[in-house]
Amino acid sequence: MERYDTLDVPDPFACAMEAALSLAVRLSAPGTAAMDHAAVESLIETDGREILRRFFQGHLDLRARREENSTPPSEVTGPDGQPRTHRETGRPRQLRCVFGTVSVRRCACRSRGRADVHPADAELSLPRCLHSQGIKRLAVREAIRSSYDQAVEAIGDRCGRVLGKRRAQSLVIEAAADIDAFYHDKIASACTSDMPLVIQVDSKGVVMRPEALRVLPSGAVAVISHMWPLPPVLWTRTGVAPAST
């Protein structure tokens, strides 16, 4: 019988589970029971963010391990169209996300005299800069509400110290780079004689301007009042005004 491989593979989420268990122990401790709700809320927010960061880190470590253990692709080409024939594992880079800072380990496909290519960067859609798409979205959302100083403070309260004021400004500018192209696509094309013109009008409940009402002869007013009896106070709502006597 073939022998099974008994090599222990570390659990990538063991660190996150340990942090979650540690938080549960702290919440059940007698000292925590003496805290008010605001202190407990702050404790869960701070430690909970770290737990989420560790889960994210564990997921990235698992993907890195799978990439290293997988069969390398037969050929990897770079933006210049030239192949990268050599493969190097364990190339790390940092990513600042809404949970904190994590490390992304990936494989680098190399060729002498050419820039390295990291297939995992495209698979994860990693940004060129240090900050994640979530941080970029938060920076734009907070910056349009208030000043950059207040935006950085709000993001720091939620995510920790992951963003500075100058970098927040550059993230907002980068996010607005394609705004002209966006509105260009929204502009409707010019109307031609072949295009039908459809108008829908609903005047029910529209209050007319009294000075814009037409003055009808008293006889016409009497006929209209007989066919469509309305009190005089509503004549301005229907566009009919009595003639002056």
Secondary structure, DSSP 8 states (H G I E B T S, - for coil): -----------TTHHHHHHHHHHHHHHTSHHHHTS-HHHHHHHHHHHHHHHHHHHHHHHHHHHHHHHHHS---S-EE-TTS-EE-EEEEEEEEEEEETTEEEEEEEEEEE-TTS--B-HHHHHHT--SSSB-HHHHHHHHHHHTTS-HHHHHHHHHHHH-S---HHHHHHHHHHHTTTHHHHHHHHS-----TTS--------TT----GGG-EE--HHHHHHHHHHS---GGGHHHHTEE----
